[in-house]
Amino acid sequence: MLRAAFLVTALLSLAACDSRINPLNWFGGDREQRITVDPDALGTGAIVDGRILAAEITQLAVEQTTSGAIVRATGVTPAQGYFNAELVLVEATETLLAYEFRVVPPLGSGAAGLQTISVGAELTVGELAGIRTITVIAQNNRRSVGRR
């Protein structure tokens, strides 16, 4: 009897490892897609706040918190001095959240060399309900994470 209970417990534990029940499996690793965004072709629905898209996103992760999750993105800019970075929500459907990684360019020409910037957005459990994919868009690429 004890052996059967142990076997059932072990099987259920292993089955939950790769399921949605396991909170560590909420979102998987990120996937990159190379794109080119023409800022002049964004149209009238574009966010007009004086910021531009970061050049490229190098990392994207969704980290679980007690109240929901934090979307954390790391991007690079072509020069030093970019500031006021933010993930701006541009699309929200029942299963998708899409953000743009926006930054303010330096006031002058900016120092030579790449700059790495990290930014995050907090999501509540209610905002995450039904969301299967989170995408962050930059000038030259986009990264997405999906629920397992």
C-alpha positions, 0 to 999 in steps of 0.5 A: 500500500505504501509503495503504491502511494509513493508511486502515485505521488511520484507520477503526479509530481513528474506530470506537474513539472511541465504543466501550467500547474507549476508556477515556474513554468508560467512563461518559457524562454524568449524567442527573437524575430528580426524586424525593421520598423520605419518610424515614419510609417507608424501611422496615426495610432502611434504613441506620440511622446517624443521617445524612439524605439530602442535599437535592439532587445537583447533579453526578455523575461517574465518573473513571477511575483506574489501579486502577478509578474514583472516583464523585464526587458534589456535593450541596447542603444547605438550611443551613450546618453539615452534615458527615460526608458519605458515599456509602452503597451501598444496592443492588448488582446485576450491572449497577447500583450505587446509592448514597445521599448521606448527611450529618449535620445541624448540631448547632444550627439551622445558618447560613442559606444553601445548603452545597455538599458533594462526596464520592467513593467508590473502585471497583476494576476488579473492582467495576466489572466488568459495571456499566452504571449508577451512581446516587446518590440524594438527598432531591429527586433522583437522578442516574445515569451509564451506560456507553456 
